[in-house]
Amino acid sequence: MANLPEDAPSRDSCRPFRCESQSSIPAADHILYREQPRHSLKLLPCNNWTMRRDFDPDRMGLHSALAELLLASEGRARAAAGEIDSDHAWDDAISLATLWRVTPQLAARLRSIPVELPSPSAYLLRRAVIDAFKSTALRSARGVEAIAALERAGIRVTAFKGLAAIALLYGSPRERTIRDADLVVAEADVAAALRCLEAKGFTRRGNETFDQYVQFVAHSPGFAGNMAVTVYAENEGEVDLHWRVGITGMTAESLLDRCESAKFGATEIPVVHPVDGFLLTAQHAVRDNLAVESALRDLLYLRLWCAALSVAGHLDELARRACEAGLLVPAIAVTTILLGYDAAEATRGAAEILSRAATAQQRKSAAGLSRAFHYQLARGNFNKDLLYLVHSRPVRQVLGGLRNDWTGYRKSQHSVEDQLHQRKSLARRALDLMKSAVQPGRLGLVRELARAKFGAK
């Protein structure tokens, strides 16, 4: 039987699995493993991370088990781990966590329960954690460099999502993964910010002009009111520069006015206020259709945001700000989902305060969003095009963009789809849409999600 790679584990069973560089990659330390017969692992790089070549990402039962393992109370998490173990599915679970970019959180959860992995699976997880850390550390560094350059140029900027979560919730890029650095600037400063970042080696991709791109984003329902442009460094760095954050009442200026300073390694960076961090994460989950591969990361952060806001005494401010920003329904929805997995005190406190501030109709809408998440977890993601058919605003947006500049709109659309590896022919999209529309129980949930994402018709 073929051997594992040379650096694979070969130790007594049930001893802590320690990687060679324990001081720099602590998330890979103390992964418990048990010896099993050796076999070869076929590994496939995925965004510089490691996953099995024969991995099937569409096993819905595995989706539910991994979500349960990561989000649920300790007893339920152990039961989910037992289910994965009995199915001999640890390698696939680790590959799915890699695809969802939650390998550090998976490693931490397995240590805390604790769970013993078969030795080849422990090796696969260690490789995935180390690869994720290296990629995240590099991309974080580029984001911090971009912030420093903008501040030196006198441009107000603040970080949210990944960089803010690392600074305020995790304390280190070892504990969570990021693909890009999300920064907010005032709309009046966008042109100056792009010139500043271009001077530092960040460039925009695509053949369209920037004005054509902006018009496309403004008329693209997929952005759901979010106005942002991505610029890339030569060595994997990626910055998403935002000047609007959706159709809600949270303006870039208000985020900049309320931002705080936080430690990121040895550097101080501006980050959004914790209340705004929670609400932007809830909004992001809905903007990404509560699709499991994105929503699961958001839910992990939201659980930590609840704890941080509870300790700081900010839960009343959270409810007030959610009402002002028009984000009460998404906020209640995500706390409802979290409570379904683990009724932690901080999460329960946030859910109760948010629910008291809501009307009966808002609570009903939030419950619908919670059901939409669980439906997709069990049966697969909604077709994005289906959301555009059940709400009038996306259709008006697209028609307006095509009417203003057909060529520029299509060029920008292809550019964005190519960057996301999501380009499809119109015939393929129509076929996928027809298959999705006939699935039972789906349209009502899609309508609820579209109302939360696009607003009133």
SVG drawing of the C-alpha trace seen along z (x, -y; Angstrom):
<svg xmlns="http://www.w3.org/2000/svg" viewBox="-47 -64 57 66">
<polyline fill="none" stroke="black" stroke-width="0.4" points="0.0,0.0 1.3,-3.4 2.8,-5.7 1.7,-9.1 3.8,-12.1 7.1,-12.2 5.9,-14.8 2.7,-12.9 2.2,-11.8 3.8,-8.6 3.4,-8.6 1.6,-6.7 -2.2,-6.8 -4.1,-9.5 -1.2,-11.8 -1.5,-15.5 -0.6,-16.2 2.0,-18.9 3.2,-20.6 6.8,-21.6 6.2,-25.3 4.0,-25.3 4.8,-28.9 3.7,-30.4 0.7,-28.1 -1.0,-27.4 -4.3,-26.5 -2.6,-23.4 -1.3,-22.3 -2.9,-19.7 -5.1,-18.0 -5.7,-14.6 -5.4,-11.7 -5.5,-7.9 -3.4,-5.6 -5.0,-4.0 -3.6,-2.0 -1.5,-4.2 -2.8,-5.2 -2.1,-7.8 -3.8,-11.2 -4.6,-12.9 -4.5,-16.6 -5.7,-19.5 -4.7,-23.1 -7.8,-25.4 -7.0,-29.1 -3.6,-28.1 -5.3,-25.8 -5.5,-22.0 -8.4,-19.7 -9.0,-16.2 -9.0,-15.7 -12.0,-13.4 -14.0,-15.6 -17.7,-16.0 -18.9,-19.4 -22.7,-18.6 -23.3,-16.1 -26.1,-17.8 -25.9,-15.5 -22.3,-16.5 -23.2,-20.2 -25.6,-19.8 -23.2,-17.7 -20.4,-20.3 -22.7,-23.2 -23.8,-21.3 -20.2,-20.6 -19.2,-24.2 -22.2,-26.0 -24.1,-23.7 -23.7,-23.2 -21.0,-20.8 -23.2,-17.7 -24.7,-18.2 -21.3,-19.0 -19.9,-15.7 -22.9,-13.8 -22.2,-15.5 -18.5,-14.5 -19.7,-10.9 -21.8,-11.0 -18.9,-12.1 -16.7,-9.5 -19.1,-6.7 -19.4,-7.6 -15.6,-7.7 -16.1,-11.3 -13.4,-13.3 -11.4,-13.9 -14.5,-15.2 -15.5,-17.3 -12.1,-18.9 -12.2,-19.6 -15.7,-21.1 -14.4,-23.3 -11.5,-24.4 -14.0,-25.3 -16.1,-27.3 -12.9,-28.9 -13.5,-27.7 -10.6,-25.4 -9.1,-27.3 -12.5,-27.3 -12.9,-23.6 -9.5,-22.8 -10.3,-24.9 -13.6,-23.1 -12.1,-19.7 -9.5,-20.6 -12.2,-21.9 -14.5,-19.0 -12.0,-17.1 -12.2,-14.7 -9.6,-12.3 -9.1,-12.2 -7.7,-9.3 -4.1,-10.1 -4.4,-10.8 -7.3,-13.2 -5.4,-14.9 -2.5,-15.4 -5.0,-16.8 -6.4,-19.2 -3.0,-20.4 -2.0,-21.0 -5.2,-23.0 -4.8,-25.1 -1.2,-26.0 -2.1,-26.8 -5.0,-29.0 -2.8,-30.8 -0.1,-31.6 -2.7,-32.9 -4.6,-35.0 -1.4,-36.4 -0.3,-37.6 -3.6,-39.1 -4.0,-40.7 -0.6,-42.3 -1.6,-43.8 -4.8,-45.1 -2.9,-46.8 -0.5,-48.3 -3.4,-49.7 -4.9,-51.3 -1.5,-52.9 -1.1,-54.3 -4.6,-55.8 -4.1,-57.3 -0.8,-58.9 -2.6,-60.4 -5.1,-62.0 -8.0,-59.7 -10.4,-58.6 -10.7,-54.8 -11.9,-52.0 -11.8,-48.2 -14.8,-45.9 -15.6,-42.2 -12.4,-40.2 -9.7,-42.6 -12.1,-44.0 -13.1,-40.5 -9.4,-39.5 -8.6,-42.7 -11.7,-42.8 -12.8,-39.1 -10.0,-36.7 -6.8,-38.7 -4.8,-36.9 -5.0,-35.8 -4.2,-32.3 -7.8,-32.0 -9.8,-32.9 -9.3,-33.1 -9.8,-36.1 -9.7,-36.3 -9.6,-40.1 -9.5,-43.2 -12.8,-45.1 -12.3,-48.9 -14.7,-51.8 -14.0,-55.3 -16.3,-58.2 -17.8,-58.4 -16.1,-61.7 -12.7,-60.1 -13.0,-57.1 -11.0,-58.5 -8.2,-59.7 -8.2,-56.4 -7.9,-54.5 -5.0,-56.7 -3.3,-56.2 -3.6,-52.4 -2.5,-52.2 0.7,-54.0 1.2,-51.2 0.8,-48.5 -2.9,-47.7 -4.7,-47.6 -8.2,-47.1 -9.0,-44.3 -11.4,-44.4 -11.6,-46.0 -14.3,-48.5 -13.7,-52.0 -14.2,-52.8 -17.3,-54.9 -18.8,-51.9 -18.0,-49.6 -19.7,-52.0 -22.8,-52.2 -22.8,-48.4 -22.6,-48.0 -25.3,-50.6 -27.6,-48.6 -26.6,-45.1 -29.0,-43.4 -26.3,-41.0 -24.5,-43.9 -27.8,-44.7 -27.0,-48.4 -23.3,-47.7 -20.9,-50.0 -17.4,-48.6 -14.4,-48.0 -11.8,-45.3 -8.1,-46.1 -5.3,-43.5 -1.7,-43.5 0.8,-41.5 1.3,-38.8 -2.2,-37.7 -3.2,-40.9 -6.8,-41.9 -8.7,-45.0 -12.4,-45.6 -12.9,-49.4 -16.5,-50.2 -18.2,-53.6 -21.8,-52.3 -22.7,-49.3 -26.2,-48.4 -29.6,-49.9 -29.8,-50.5 -29.3,-53.6 -25.7,-52.8 -23.7,-55.3 -20.0,-55.2 -19.7,-58.6 -21.5,-57.2 -19.2,-54.2 -16.2,-56.4 -17.5,-58.8 -18.1,-55.9 -14.9,-53.8 -12.4,-52.8 -8.8,-52.0 -7.7,-48.4 -4.5,-46.4 -3.7,-44.3 -0.4,-42.6 2.0,-45.4 -0.1,-48.0 -3.1,-50.1 -5.8,-50.1 -9.2,-51.8 -12.1,-49.4 -15.8,-49.7 -17.6,-50.1 -18.6,-46.6 -22.3,-47.4 -21.7,-48.2 -19.5,-45.1 -22.5,-42.9 -25.0,-44.7 -22.7,-44.6 -22.1,-40.9 -25.8,-40.2 -26.4,-42.3 -23.7,-40.5 -25.3,-37.1 -28.6,-38.2 -26.8,-39.9 -25.2,-36.6 -28.7,-34.9 -27.9,-33.1 -26.0,-30.6 -24.4,-28.1 -20.8,-28.4 -20.9,-32.2 -23.5,-32.3 -21.7,-29.8 -18.6,-32.0 -20.9,-35.0 -22.7,-33.0 -19.4,-32.1 -18.4,-35.8 -21.9,-36.9 -21.7,-34.5 -18.5,-36.3 -20.0,-39.7 -22.9,-38.8 -20.5,-37.9 -18.4,-41.1 -21.4,-43.4 -22.9,-41.7 -19.6,-42.2 -19.4,-45.8 -23.0,-46.6 -23.9,-47.5 -26.9,-45.3 -29.4,-48.2 -27.4,-50.3 -27.4,-47.3 -31.2,-47.3 -31.4,-51.0 -28.9,-51.1 -30.6,-48.1 -33.8,-50.0 -32.2,-53.2 -30.3,-51.3 -33.3,-49.2 -31.4,-46.0 -33.7,-44.7 -35.0,-41.8 -31.6,-40.4 -30.3,-40.9 -33.2,-39.0 -32.9,-36.3 -29.2,-35.5 -29.7,-35.4 -32.6,-33.1 -30.4,-30.8 -27.7,-30.8 -30.2,-30.1 -31.4,-27.1 -27.9,-25.6 -26.8,-26.9 -28.8,-29.0 -25.7,-30.8 -26.5,-33.6 -25.0,-36.4 -26.9,-35.2 -30.1,-34.8 -29.7,-38.3 -29.2,-39.9 -32.1,-38.0 -34.5,-39.1 -33.5,-42.8 -33.8,-42.8 -37.1,-40.9 -38.6,-43.4 -37.8,-46.3 -39.5,-44.6 -43.1,-44.5 -45.0,-41.2 -44.5,-41.4 -40.7,-42.0 -40.4,-38.9 -42.4,-36.9 -40.1,-38.0 -37.0,-37.1 -38.4,-33.7 -38.8,-33.3 -35.1,-34.1 -34.2,-31.5 -36.2,-28.9 -34.5,-30.0 -31.1,-29.2 -32.1,-25.8 -33.8,-25.0 -30.6,-25.7 -28.6,-23.8 -30.7,-20.7 -31.4,-21.0 -28.8,-23.3 -28.6,-27.0 -31.3,-29.0 -30.6,-29.9 -29.6,-33.6 -31.6,-34.4 -34.7,-33.2 -34.5,-36.1 -34.5,-38.5 -37.8,-37.1 -39.8,-37.4 -39.0,-41.1 -39.5,-44.0 -36.5,-46.1 -33.8,-43.8 -35.6,-43.7 -35.8,-47.6 -32.1,-47.8 -30.9,-45.5 -33.1,-47.2 -31.9,-50.6 -28.3,-49.5 -28.7,-48.0 -30.7,-51.0 -28.0,-53.4 -25.0,-51.5 -25.6,-48.0 -22.0,-47.4 -20.5,-48.8 -23.0,-46.8 -22.3,-43.5 -18.5,-44.1 -18.6,-44.8 -20.9,-41.8 -18.5,-39.5 -15.5,-41.0 -17.2,-40.4 -18.4,-36.9 -14.9,-35.9 -13.3,-37.1 -15.8,-35.0 -15.5,-32.1 -19.3,-32.3 -19.8,-33.0 -22.6,-31.0 -24.4,-31.1 -27.9,-32.5 -29.2,-29.1 -27.5,-27.4 -28.8,-30.0 -32.4,-29.6 -32.2,-25.8 -30.9,-26.1 -33.6,-28.6 -36.4,-26.4 -35.1,-23.5 -34.8,-25.6 -38.3,-27.2 -40.2,-24.0 -38.8,-22.7 -41.6,-22.5 -41.7,-25.1 -38.9,-27.2 -40.7,-30.2 -42.2,-31.5 -38.8,-31.5 -37.1,-33.1 -39.7,-35.9 -39.0,-36.5 -35.2,-36.6 -35.7,-39.0 -37.7,-41.4 -35.0,-41.5 -32.3,-41.9 -33.8,-44.4 -36.3,-46.2 -39.9,-47.1 -41.0,-46.7"/>
</svg>
